[in-house]
């Protein structure tokens, strides 16, 4: 065990002084957690972390997640001290300012060295489970005797607030069930939240709770570096369970008037308090953003030693490549995010003369066709596997002690499933997809939003996408959810009309490089249409006439209804174009000429969609009527009855078209 000295304390204290200077300069921030957990972070980085400041994306690095993302100055200080080029002292000085890489909560796409975007409490707990799960799965898939090319730990700092949030319970339960031995959480047990002592709201025996989840637990003094080191050694020796290290810490440690109180959590302390804290640390109280030369050299030496780990790993990987060239080639492609050549050739085509098929069933057929062609596609469902059609035929499930399967049973944990998939996607070399009912996207919304903010390539498979699910009724029938997802930046939403559009949707989803994708699929069977010629452009003419008088615009299952209505209109001498509109986001990427060719501004339009009409006006122009579900929920009945009673009929569409034309 190391003999920690006053110099080690100075190395930890520089995290504290940088935090105080940054927060006070910004007059905004959360100093409490960085001051309380600086000793733990120093020991972790000085003795255990494998990373490379020169290559923040080195694949076999240890992952460090600050789920208590309000304490963002802790990772920012560490990134600067260990030598990450982008994290200059000037960036620290610009903490929480527009255009800096030091925002109030960590953002992975913005700041090199930040693994995931955290802030909403609990989110990082699920992300860390996803990263540990990705490591375990890839290790089972690619490691060979003598070649542990995938071999790293996932560490996370979690707070009282994180562990109060429901998603952390979901994620911790699954992590314990699966026995993720390389997952270690540091619980910042400071007994303070924004409102005051945790005793106001929180009397859990946290270690016992985690023992019940199947975790190993340790309790330490967070300010005793020898205890911290011993705990990490103990945690790493436990290979069949994740570990929770309860760190008894003092929030805002060193601030003479604020430490141990709610005022330490999120308020700028004032320069007098900063000065007094620096005196307590033995630092120069009259210098701001000051790092003593010997302290900086020690931190940079930590970064240099850590960087050697990548060189050693590269040597191992070269030997692995010689011994197992096919595995090495496949793993390198996965780490680079490249898809296998010709993977899409296996995708099915569906005969329009065949009987109608639910798009969830077509999706299942696509998954079965491509799973063997995409070695890093990893699926799952939140306890709706038979309904979501997400399980590939003959695929084994991941389970404790055996991570070689291709499927994860998440249990009834929708929020955790989404957060875990975010972690897997941001870990890299995994394309995760997971299914549930579309209405339950509400349970997942915080994680969907963070996936979008993080640009995480996650595929959300949402089945039972409308009132067409029928008898389960309005509690399960999505109405406003589609408009809600379309409103979210960076999220690609795809609502295919039939089996062949579902094939096209999966191709787009797999190849998408800009963030998460939501696939919206029917429970009910819909007619099979000819192979689409324009799905990837977001909207296209699925049925056309010379000199159209009106356009019927629809998405998903309502496209077939629009086609039937066009036939009925033709019998009355009305020329109707039908436009399938599966994706607003893809359509927005097209040039004006294409958009106008599909939907001329002055062409009258009837929009048919089993959801709220909100937002459609941006595409329709002023001459429009809607067959939609505004100002009401669905109803419980067989789906054909629900559609009829709520006005989704050929007669209603024709009526609206004729009113518009008259």
C-alpha positions as CSV (number, residue, x, y, z in Angstrom):
1,X,0.0,0.0,0.0
2,X,1.3,3.5,-0.8
3,X,2.5,5.8,1.9
4,X,0.6,9.0,1.0
5,X,2.3,12.2,1.9
6,X,1.5,15.9,2.0
7,X,2.6,16.1,-1.6
8,X,-0.1,13.7,-2.6
9,X,-2.5,15.9,-0.7
10,X,-1.3,18.9,-2.6
11,X,-2.0,17.0,-5.9
12,X,-5.5,16.3,-4.8
13,X,-6.0,19.9,-3.5
14,X,-5.2,21.4,-6.9
15,X,-8.4,19.9,-8.1
16,X,-10.1,21.8,-5.4
17,X,-8.4,25.2,-6.0
18,X,-9.0,25.0,-9.8
19,X,-12.7,24.2,-9.0
20,X,-13.1,27.1,-6.6
21,X,-11.4,29.6,-9.0
22,X,-13.5,28.4,-11.9
23,X,-16.8,28.5,-10.1
24,X,-16.2,31.8,-8.5
25,X,-15.0,33.4,-11.7
26,X,-18.1,32.2,-13.5
27,X,-20.2,33.1,-10.4
28,X,-21.9,29.8,-11.1
29,X,-21.3,26.2,-10.6
30,X,-21.3,23.3,-8.1
31,X,-18.1,23.2,-6.0
32,X,-19.3,20.7,-3.4
33,X,-18.7,17.4,-5.1
34,X,-15.3,18.1,-6.6
35,X,-14.0,19.4,-3.3
36,X,-15.5,16.3,-1.5
37,X,-14.3,13.7,-4.0
38,X,-10.9,15.1,-5.0
39,X,-8.9,12.6,-2.9
40,X,-10.8,9.7,-4.4
41,X,-10.2,10.9,-7.9
42,X,-6.5,11.5,-7.3
43,X,-5.9,8.0,-6.0
44,X,-7.9,6.5,-8.9
45,X,-5.9,8.3,-11.5
46,X,-2.5,8.1,-9.8
47,X,-2.7,4.4,-9.2
48,X,-5.3,2.7,-11.4
49,X,-6.7,4.5,-14.4
50,X,-5.5,3.3,-17.9
51,X,-6.0,6.1,-20.4
52,X,-4.0,8.2,-22.9
53,X,-4.3,12.0,-22.9
54,X,-2.7,12.0,-26.4
55,X,-5.5,9.7,-27.7
56,X,-8.7,10.2,-25.8
57,X,-10.4,7.6,-27.9
58,X,-8.0,4.8,-27.3
59,X,-10.3,1.9,-27.3
60,X,-9.1,-0.2,-24.4
61,X,-9.0,2.8,-22.0
62,X,-10.7,2.6,-18.6
63,X,-14.0,4.6,-18.7
64,X,-14.6,7.2,-16.0
65,X,-18.1,8.6,-15.7
66,X,-19.2,11.5,-13.5
67,X,-22.9,10.7,-13.1
68,X,-23.1,13.5,-10.6
69,X,-22.5,15.8,-13.6
70,X,-23.0,19.0,-11.7
71,X,-19.5,18.3,-10.4
72,X,-18.1,18.8,-13.8
73,X,-15.1,20.8,-12.7
74,X,-13.6,17.6,-11.2
75,X,-13.2,15.9,-14.6
76,X,-12.2,19.2,-16.3
77,X,-9.5,19.7,-13.8
78,X,-8.2,16.1,-14.2
79,X,-8.2,16.4,-18.0
80,X,-6.1,19.6,-17.8
81,X,-3.8,18.2,-15.2
82,X,-3.1,14.9,-17.0
83,X,-2.3,16.7,-20.2
84,X,-5.3,16.5,-22.5
85,X,-4.4,19.0,-25.2
86,X,-7.8,20.5,-25.7
87,X,-8.4,21.2,-22.0
88,X,-6.1,24.2,-21.6
89,X,-6.1,26.4,-18.6
90,X,-7.9,29.0,-20.6
91,X,-10.7,26.6,-21.1
92,X,-10.9,26.1,-17.3
93,X,-11.0,29.9,-17.0
94,X,-14.0,30.0,-19.4
95,X,-16.0,27.5,-17.3
96,X,-19.7,27.7,-18.1
97,X,-19.2,30.3,-20.8
98,X,-20.6,30.2,-24.3
99,X,-18.3,28.4,-26.8
100,X,-16.1,26.8,-24.1
101,X,-15.5,23.1,-23.8
102,X,-16.2,23.4,-20.1
103,X,-20.0,23.6,-19.9
104,X,-22.0,23.3,-16.7
105,X,-22.5,19.6,-17.1
106,X,-20.2,17.3,-19.1
107,X,-20.9,16.8,-22.8
108,X,-19.1,13.9,-24.5
109,X,-19.4,15.3,-28.1
110,X,-17.9,18.6,-27.0
111,X,-15.0,17.8,-24.7
112,X,-12.3,15.2,-25.5
113,X,-12.0,12.9,-22.6
114,X,-15.6,13.1,-21.4
115,X,-17.2,9.7,-22.0
116,X,-20.9,10.5,-21.7
117,X,-23.2,13.5,-21.4
118,X,-24.5,13.6,-17.8
119,X,-26.4,16.0,-15.7
120,X,-29.9,14.7,-15.2
121,X,-29.2,12.7,-12.1
122,X,-29.2,8.9,-12.5
123,X,-28.4,9.0,-16.2
124,X,-24.7,8.2,-15.8
125,X,-25.5,5.2,-13.6
126,X,-27.3,3.5,-16.5
127,X,-24.6,4.7,-19.0
128,X,-21.9,3.1,-16.9
129,X,-23.8,-0.2,-16.8
130,X,-23.9,0.0,-20.6
131,X,-20.2,0.6,-20.9
132,X,-19.4,-2.3,-18.6
133,X,-21.8,-4.5,-20.5
134,X,-20.2,-3.6,-23.8
135,X,-16.8,-4.4,-22.4
136,X,-18.0,-7.8,-21.1
137,X,-19.7,-8.6,-24.4
138,X,-16.8,-7.6,-26.6
139,X,-14.4,-9.4,-24.4
140,X,-16.4,-12.6,-24.7
141,X,-16.6,-12.2,-28.4
142,X,-13.1,-11.3,-29.3
143,X,-10.6,-12.2,-26.6
144,X,-8.6,-15.4,-27.1
145,X,-6.3,-17.4,-24.8
146,X,-3.4,-15.1,-24.1
147,X,-4.9,-12.2,-25.8
148,X,-7.2,-10.0,-23.6
149,X,-7.4,-7.2,-26.2
150,X,-10.7,-6.0,-24.6
151,X,-9.9,-5.6,-20.9
152,X,-10.8,-2.5,-19.0
153,X,-12.8,-1.1,-16.1
154,X,-15.7,1.3,-15.9
155,X,-15.7,3.7,-12.9
156,X,-18.4,6.1,-12.0
157,X,-18.9,8.8,-9.3
158,X,-22.5,8.7,-8.2
159,X,-24.3,10.9,-5.7
160,X,-27.1,10.7,-3.2
161,X,-29.3,12.2,-5.9
162,X,-28.3,9.6,-8.5
163,X,-29.2,6.8,-6.1
164,X,-32.5,8.4,-5.3
165,X,-33.5,8.5,-9.0
166,X,-35.5,5.5,-10.2
167,X,-33.3,4.8,-13.2
168,X,-30.3,4.0,-10.9
169,X,-32.4,1.3,-9.1
170,X,-33.3,-0.2,-12.5
171,X,-29.7,-0.1,-13.7
172,X,-28.1,-1.3,-10.5
173,X,-30.5,-4.2,-10.3
174,X,-29.6,-5.4,-13.8
175,X,-25.9,-4.9,-13.3
176,X,-26.0,-7.1,-10.2
177,X,-28.1,-9.7,-11.9
178,X,-25.6,-9.9,-14.8
179,X,-22.6,-9.8,-12.5
180,X,-20.7,-7.0,-14.2
181,X,-17.4,-7.4,-12.2
182,X,-15.6,-4.6,-14.0
183,X,-18.1,-2.0,-12.9
184,X,-17.1,0.1,-9.9
185,X,-19.2,3.0,-8.5
186,X,-17.8,5.5,-6.0
187,X,-20.8,6.7,-4.0
188,X,-20.2,10.2,-2.8
189,X,-22.0,9.7,0.5
190,X,-21.9,13.2,1.9
191,X,-25.4,13.2,3.3
192,X,-26.3,16.6,1.7
193,X,-28.6,17.6,-1.2
194,X,-29.8,20.9,-2.4
195,X,-32.6,21.1,0.2
196,X,-30.3,20.2,3.1
197,X,-29.5,17.0,4.9
198,X,-30.5,13.8,3.1
199,X,-32.3,12.8,6.3
200,X,-35.1,15.0,5.1
201,X,-36.0,12.5,2.5
202,X,-33.7,9.6,2.5
203,X,-33.1,6.9,5.0
204,X,-32.0,4.0,2.8
205,X,-29.3,1.7,4.0
206,X,-27.5,2.0,0.7
207,X,-24.9,-0.8,1.1
208,X,-27.6,-3.2,2.2
209,X,-29.7,-2.2,-0.8
210,X,-26.8,-2.9,-3.2
211,X,-26.0,-6.2,-1.5
212,X,-29.6,-7.2,-2.2
213,X,-29.0,-6.2,-5.9
214,X,-26.0,-8.6,-5.9
215,X,-23.3,-6.0,-5.6
216,X,-20.1,-6.2,-3.5
217,X,-20.0,-3.2,-1.1
218,X,-17.2,-1.4,0.8
219,X,-17.4,1.6,3.0
220,X,-14.5,4.0,3.4
221,X,-13.4,7.4,4.6
222,X,-13.2,9.3,1.3
223,X,-10.4,11.5,2.6
224,X,-8.1,8.7,3.7
225,X,-6.1,7.9,0.5
226,X,-4.8,4.6,1.8
227,X,-8.4,3.5,2.4
228,X,-9.4,4.6,-1.1
229,X,-6.6,2.6,-2.7
230,X,-7.3,-0.5,-0.6
231,X,-11.0,-0.3,-1.6
232,X,-10.2,-0.1,-5.3
233,X,-7.8,-3.0,-5.0
234,X,-10.6,-5.0,-3.2
235,X,-13.2,-4.0,-5.8
236,X,-10.9,-5.1,-8.7
237,X,-10.4,-8.4,-7.1
238,X,-14.1,-9.2,-7.1
239,X,-14.8,-10.5,-10.6
240,X,-18.3,-11.8,-10.4
241,X,-20.1,-8.8,-9.1
242,X,-20.0,-5.0,-9.5
243,X,-18.8,-3.0,-6.5
244,X,-20.2,0.0,-4.7
245,X,-17.6,1.9,-2.7
246,X,-19.5,4.1,-0.2
247,X,-17.2,7.1,0.2
248,X,-18.0,9.0,3.4
249,X,-17.1,12.5,2.3
250,X,-17.4,16.1,3.3
251,X,-19.2,18.1,0.7
252,X,-17.2,21.3,0.0
253,X,-14.3,20.0,2.0
254,X,-12.0,22.9,3.0
255,X,-14.4,25.8,2.8
256,X,-14.5,26.9,6.4
257,X,-18.0,28.2,6.5
258,X,-19.7,26.0,4.0
259,X,-18.3,22.5,4.1
260,X,-20.7,19.9,5.2
261,X,-23.7,22.2,4.4
262,X,-26.2,22.6,1.6
263,X,-24.5,26.0,0.7
264,X,-21.5,24.0,-0.5
265,X,-23.5,22.2,-3.2
266,X,-24.2,24.7,-5.9
267,X,-23.5,28.3,-4.9
268,X,-20.5,30.4,-5.8
269,X,-18.9,30.8,-2.4
270,X,-17.5,34.3,-2.7
271,X,-13.8,35.2,-3.0
272,X,-13.3,35.5,0.8
273,X,-14.5,31.9,1.2
274,X,-12.2,30.8,-1.7
275,X,-9.3,32.5,-0.1
276,X,-9.9,30.9,3.3
277,X,-10.3,27.5,1.7
278,X,-6.9,27.9,-0.1
279,X,-5.3,28.7,3.2
280,X,-6.8,25.5,4.6
281,X,-5.3,23.5,1.7
282,X,-1.9,25.1,2.1
283,X,-2.2,26.9,-1.2
284,X,-1.4,30.5,-2.1
285,X,-4.6,32.4,-1.3
286,X,-3.6,35.3,-3.5
287,X,-3.2,33.4,-6.8
288,X,-6.0,32.2,-9.0
289,X,-5.8,29.3,-11.4
290,X,-2.4,28.5,-10.0
291,X,-0.8,25.1,-10.3
292,X,2.5,24.7,-8.5
293,X,5.2,23.4,-10.9
294,X,6.0,20.3,-9.0
295,X,2.3,19.4,-8.7
296,X,1.7,19.9,-12.4
297,X,4.8,17.7,-13.2
298,X,3.4,15.0,-11.0
299,X,0.0,15.1,-12.7
300,X,1.6,15.1,-16.1
301,X,3.7,12.1,-15.1
302,X,0.5,10.3,-14.3
303,X,-0.7,11.1,-17.8
304,X,2.6,9.9,-19.4
305,X,2.6,6.6,-17.4
306,X,-1.0,6.1,-18.4
307,X,-0.2,6.7,-22.1
308,X,2.3,3.9,-22.0
309,X,-0.6,1.5,-21.5
310,X,-1.8,2.1,-25.0
311,X,1.7,1.3,-26.4
312,X,1.7,-2.0,-24.5
313,X,-1.8,-2.8,-25.7
314,X,-0.8,-2.0,-29.3
315,X,2.0,-4.6,-29.0
316,X,-0.4,-7.1,-27.7
317,X,-2.9,-6.3,-30.5
318,X,-0.2,-6.8,-33.1
319,X,0.5,-10.3,-31.8
320,X,-3.2,-10.9,-31.6
321,X,-3.5,-9.9,-35.3
322,X,-0.9,-12.4,-36.3
323,X,-2.4,-15.2,-34.3
324,X,-6.1,-14.5,-35.1
325,X,-6.2,-12.3,-38.2
326,X,-9.9,-12.7,-38.9
327,X,-10.9,-11.7,-35.4
328,X,-8.5,-8.8,-35.4
329,X,-9.8,-7.5,-38.7
330,X,-13.4,-7.7,-37.6
331,X,-12.6,-6.0,-34.3
332,X,-10.7,-3.2,-35.9
333,X,-13.6,-2.6,-38.3
334,X,-16.0,-2.5,-35.3
335,X,-13.7,-0.1,-33.3
336,X,-13.5,2.2,-36.3
337,X,-17.3,2.1,-36.6
338,X,-17.2,0.7,-40.1
339,X,-19.9,-1.7,-41.4
340,X,-19.0,-5.0,-43.1
341,X,-19.1,-4.7,-46.9
342,X,-22.2,-6.0,-48.5
343,X,-24.1,-6.4,-45.2
344,X,-27.3,-5.0,-46.6
345,X,-27.4,-7.6,-49.4
346,X,-29.0,-10.0,-46.9
347,X,-32.0,-7.8,-46.3
348,X,-35.4,-9.3,-47.4
349,X,-37.8,-8.2,-50.1
350,X,-41.5,-8.6,-49.6
351,X,-44.0,-9.5,-52.3
352,X,-46.8,-6.9,-52.6
353,X,-49.2,-9.8,-53.5
354,X,-48.6,-11.5,-50.2
355,X,-51.0,-11.1,-47.3
356,X,-50.7,-8.0,-45.2
357,X,-48.0,-8.0,-42.5
358,X,-47.4,-5.9,-39.4
359,X,-44.3,-3.8,-39.7
360,X,-43.1,-5.2,-36.3
361,X,-43.2,-8.6,-37.9
362,X,-41.3,-7.3,-41.0
363,X,-38.8,-5.7,-38.6
364,X,-38.2,-9.1,-36.9
365,X,-37.6,-10.6,-40.4
366,X,-35.0,-7.9,-41.1
367,X,-33.2,-8.5,-37.8
368,X,-33.1,-12.3,-38.5
369,X,-31.7,-11.6,-42.0
370,X,-28.9,-9.1,-40.9
371,X,-27.8,-10.4,-37.5
372,X,-25.2,-12.7,-38.9
373,X,-23.9,-10.0,-41.3
374,X,-23.5,-7.4,-38.5
375,X,-21.4,-8.9,-35.8
376,X,-21.7,-5.9,-33.5
377,X,-25.5,-5.6,-33.6
378,X,-26.7,-6.3,-30.0
379,X,-30.5,-6.4,-29.4
380,X,-32.9,-6.5,-26.5
381,X,-36.3,-5.7,-25.2
382,X,-37.8,-4.4,-21.9
383,X,-39.8,-7.6,-21.3
384,X,-41.8,-7.3,-24.5
385,X,-39.7,-9.6,-26.7
386,X,-42.5,-11.6,-28.3
387,X,-44.4,-8.4,-29.0
388,X,-41.5,-6.3,-30.3
389,X,-40.1,-9.2,-32.5
390,X,-36.6,-8.2,-31.5
391,X,-35.1,-11.6,-30.7
392,X,-33.1,-13.1,-33.6
393,X,-33.9,-16.7,-34.2
394,X,-31.7,-19.1,-32.2
395,X,-29.9,-16.1,-30.5
396,X,-28.6,-16.8,-27.0
397,X,-29.2,-14.3,-24.2
398,X,-26.5,-12.6,-22.2
399,X,-26.4,-14.0,-18.6
400,X,-24.1,-13.9,-15.6
401,X,-20.9,-15.7,-16.4
402,X,-21.7,-16.0,-20.2
403,X,-21.7,-12.8,-22.2
404,X,-21.4,-14.5,-25.6
405,X,-25.0,-14.2,-26.7
406,X,-26.6,-11.6,-29.0
407,X,-29.6,-10.5,-26.9
408,X,-30.3,-8.7,-23.6
409,X,-33.4,-9.3,-21.5
410,X,-33.7,-5.9,-19.8
411,X,-36.7,-6.7,-17.8
412,X,-39.4,-4.1,-17.1
413,X,-36.8,-1.3,-17.1
414,X,-37.5,0.9,-20.0
415,X,-35.6,4.0,-18.7
416,X,-32.5,1.9,-17.8
417,X,-32.6,0.1,-21.1
418,X,-32.3,3.3,-23.0
419,X,-29.6,4.7,-20.7
420,X,-27.7,1.4,-20.9
421,X,-27.9,1.4,-24.7
422,X,-26.5,4.9,-24.7
423,X,-23.6,3.7,-22.7
424,X,-23.0,0.8,-25.1
425,X,-23.1,3.0,-28.1
426,X,-20.7,5.5,-26.6
427,X,-18.4,2.8,-25.5
428,X,-18.0,2.0,-29.2
429,X,-17.9,-1.2,-31.4
430,X,-21.6,-1.9,-30.5
431,X,-24.7,-1.0,-32.4
432,X,-27.4,-1.5,-29.7
433,X,-31.1,-1.8,-30.4
434,X,-33.9,-2.3,-27.9
435,X,-37.7,-2.6,-28.1
436,X,-40.8,-1.6,-26.2
437,X,-44.2,-0.2,-26.9
438,X,-44.1,3.3,-28.4
439,X,-46.3,4.7,-25.6
440,X,-43.6,3.7,-23.1
441,X,-41.1,6.0,-24.8
442,X,-42.4,8.3,-22.1
443,X,-40.6,6.3,-19.5
444,X,-37.5,6.5,-21.6
445,X,-37.7,10.1,-22.7
446,X,-34.8,11.5,-20.5
447,X,-32.4,8.9,-22.0
448,X,-33.7,9.4,-25.5
449,X,-33.0,13.1,-25.1
450,X,-29.5,12.4,-23.8
451,X,-28.9,10.0,-26.7
452,X,-29.8,12.8,-29.1
453,X,-27.6,15.3,-27.2
454,X,-24.7,12.8,-27.1
455,X,-25.0,11.8,-30.8
456,X,-25.2,8.2,-29.6
457,X,-26.0,5.7,-32.4
458,X,-28.8,3.8,-30.6
459,X,-31.8,2.2,-32.4
460,X,-35.0,2.5,-30.4
461,X,-37.5,-0.1,-31.7
462,X,-41.0,1.2,-30.8
463,X,-43.8,-1.2,-31.8
464,X,-47.6,-0.8,-31.2
465,X,-47.2,2.7,-32.7
466,X,-50.7,4.0,-32.8
467,X,-54.4,3.5,-31.9
468,X,-54.0,0.4,-34.1
469,X,-52.9,-1.6,-31.2
470,X,-56.5,-1.9,-30.3
471,X,-57.9,-3.5,-27.2
472,X,-55.2,-2.4,-24.7
473,X,-56.8,1.0,-25.0
474,X,-55.7,4.6,-24.5
475,X,-53.2,3.9,-21.7
476,X,-51.1,2.1,-24.3
477,X,-52.1,4.0,-27.5
478,X,-49.6,6.7,-28.4
479,X,-51.2,10.0,-29.5
480,X,-48.8,12.9,-28.8
481,X,-45.6,10.8,-28.6
482,X,-44.8,11.0,-32.4
483,X,-44.9,14.8,-32.4
484,X,-42.8,14.8,-29.3
485,X,-40.0,12.8,-30.8
486,X,-40.1,14.8,-34.0
487,X,-39.6,17.9,-31.9
488,X,-36.3,16.5,-30.5
489,X,-33.1,17.8,-32.1
490,X,-30.7,15.1,-33.4
491,X,-33.2,12.3,-33.2
492,X,-34.1,10.5,-36.5
493,X,-37.7,9.3,-36.4
494,X,-38.8,6.7,-39.0
495,X,-42.4,5.5,-39.4
496,X,-42.5,3.0,-42.3
497,X,-45.7,2.3,-44.1
498,X,-45.3,-1.4,-44.8
499,X,-42.9,-4.3,-44.8
500,X,-40.7,-3.0,-47.6
501,X,-40.5,0.5,-46.1
502,X,-39.5,-1.3,-42.9
503,X,-36.5,-2.9,-44.7
504,X,-35.5,0.6,-46.0
505,X,-35.9,2.0,-42.5
506,X,-33.6,-0.5,-41.0
507,X,-31.0,0.2,-43.6
508,X,-31.1,3.9,-42.9
509,X,-31.0,3.2,-39.1
510,X,-27.9,1.0,-39.3
511,X,-26.0,3.4,-41.6
512,X,-27.0,6.5,-39.7
513,X,-24.0,8.3,-38.2
514,X,-25.5,11.4,-36.6
515,X,-27.2,10.1,-33.5
516,X,-30.1,7.9,-32.3
517,X,-32.9,6.5,-34.5
518,X,-36.5,5.7,-33.5
519,X,-38.3,3.0,-35.6
520,X,-42.1,3.2,-35.2
521,X,-43.8,-0.1,-36.1
522,X,-47.3,-1.3,-36.2
523,X,-49.0,-4.1,-34.2
524,X,-51.7,-4.5,-36.9
525,X,-51.1,-6.0,-40.3
526,X,-50.9,-3.5,-43.2
527,X,-50.9,-4.2,-47.0
528,X,-47.4,-4.7,-48.5
529,X,-46.5,-2.0,-51.0
530,X,-44.0,-2.1,-53.9
531,X,-40.3,-1.5,-52.9
532,X,-40.0,2.2,-52.1
533,X,-38.1,4.5,-54.3
534,X,-37.3,7.5,-52.1
535,X,-37.7,6.3,-48.5
536,X,-34.1,7.6,-47.7
537,X,-35.2,11.1,-48.7
538,X,-37.9,11.2,-46.0
539,X,-40.9,11.5,-48.2
540,X,-41.7,10.4,-51.8
541,X,-44.7,10.0,-54.1
542,X,-46.0,6.5,-53.7
543,X,-48.9,7.0,-56.1
544,X,-49.1,9.8,-58.7
545,X,-51.5,11.1,-61.4
546,X,-51.1,13.7,-64.1
547,X,-51.8,17.2,-63.0
548,X,-52.9,16.3,-59.4
549,X,-55.6,18.4,-57.8
550,X,-54.8,17.3,-54.2
551,X,-52.1,15.4,-52.3
552,X,-53.0,12.9,-49.6
553,X,-50.0,12.8,-47.2
554,X,-49.6,10.1,-44.6
555,X,-47.0,8.1,-42.6
556,X,-47.0,4.5,-41.4
557,X,-50.1,2.5,-41.4
558,X,-52.2,5.4,-42.7
559,X,-50.4,5.4,-46.1
560,X,-52.6,2.4,-47.1
561,X,-55.6,4.3,-46.0
562,X,-54.5,7.3,-48.2
563,X,-54.0,5.0,-51.2
564,X,-57.5,3.6,-50.8
565,X,-58.9,7.1,-50.5
566,X,-57.1,8.1,-53.7
567,X,-58.9,5.3,-55.5
568,X,-62.2,6.4,-54.1
569,X,-61.5,10.0,-55.2
570,X,-60.6,8.8,-58.7
571,X,-64.0,7.3,-59.0
572,X,-65.4,10.8,-58.3
573,X,-63.1,12.3,-60.9
574,X,-60.6,13.8,-58.5
575,X,-56.9,13.4,-59.2
576,X,-55.1,12.6,-56.0
577,X,-51.4,12.2,-55.4
578,X,-50.4,10.1,-52.4
579,X,-47.2,10.9,-50.5
580,X,-45.6,8.5,-48.0
581,X,-43.8,10.7,-45.4
582,X,-41.9,8.4,-43.1
583,X,-39.4,10.9,-41.8
584,X,-39.5,14.7,-41.3
585,X,-35.8,14.8,-40.5
586,X,-34.7,13.1,-43.7
587,X,-37.0,15.3,-45.8
588,X,-35.6,18.4,-44.1
589,X,-32.2,17.3,-45.5
590,X,-33.3,17.5,-49.1
591,X,-33.0,20.5,-51.3
592,X,-35.9,22.8,-52.1
593,X,-36.3,21.4,-55.6
594,X,-36.9,17.9,-54.3
595,X,-39.2,19.0,-51.5
596,X,-41.3,21.1,-54.0
597,X,-41.5,18.2,-56.4
598,X,-43.0,16.0,-53.8
599,X,-45.2,18.6,-52.0
600,X,-45.8,21.7,-54.1
601,X,-46.6,24.5,-51.7
602,X,-49.8,25.6,-53.4
603,X,-51.2,22.0,-53.9
604,X,-54.1,21.4,-51.5
605,X,-53.3,18.6,-49.0
606,X,-55.0,16.3,-46.6
607,X,-52.7,14.9,-43.9
608,X,-53.7,11.5,-42.5
609,X,-51.9,10.4,-39.3
610,X,-53.2,8.6,-36.2
611,X,-51.7,11.2,-33.8
612,X,-51.8,14.9,-33.1
613,X,-51.4,17.1,-36.2
614,X,-49.0,19.5,-34.4
615,X,-46.1,20.4,-36.6
616,X,-47.4,19.3,-40.0
617,X,-48.1,22.9,-41.0
618,X,-44.4,23.4,-41.7
619,X,-44.8,21.1,-44.8
620,X,-48.4,21.5,-45.9
621,X,-48.8,25.2,-46.8
622,X,-52.1,27.0,-46.0
623,X,-54.5,24.8,-48.0
624,X,-54.8,21.8,-45.8
625,X,-57.1,19.7,-43.7
626,X,-56.2,17.0,-41.2
627,X,-57.5,13.5,-40.4
628,X,-55.7,13.3,-37.1
629,X,-56.3,12.9,-33.4
630,X,-56.3,16.3,-31.8
631,X,-57.7,16.9,-28.4
632,X,-58.5,13.3,-27.4
633,X,-56.9,10.0,-26.5
634,X,-57.7,6.6,-28.1
635,X,-60.2,3.9,-27.0
636,X,-60.3,0.2,-26.1
637,X,-61.7,-2.0,-28.9
638,X,-60.6,-4.1,-31.8
639,X,-58.3,-1.9,-33.9
640,X,-60.6,-1.8,-36.9
641,X,-63.4,-0.5,-34.7
642,X,-61.1,2.1,-33.1
643,X,-60.1,3.4,-36.5
644,X,-63.7,3.5,-37.7
645,X,-65.0,5.2,-34.6
646,X,-62.3,7.8,-34.5
647,X,-62.7,8.7,-38.2
648,X,-59.8,7.0,-39.9
649,X,-61.8,5.7,-42.8
650,X,-61.8,6.1,-46.6
651,X,-65.1,8.0,-46.4
652,X,-63.6,10.6,-43.9
653,X,-60.5,11.2,-46.0
654,X,-62.6,11.6,-49.1
655,X,-64.9,14.0,-47.3
656,X,-62.1,16.2,-46.1
657,X,-60.6,16.2,-49.6
658,X,-63.9,17.3,-51.2
659,X,-64.4,20.0,-48.6
660,X,-61.0,21.3,-49.3
661,X,-61.4,21.3,-53.0
662,X,-64.8,23.0,-52.8
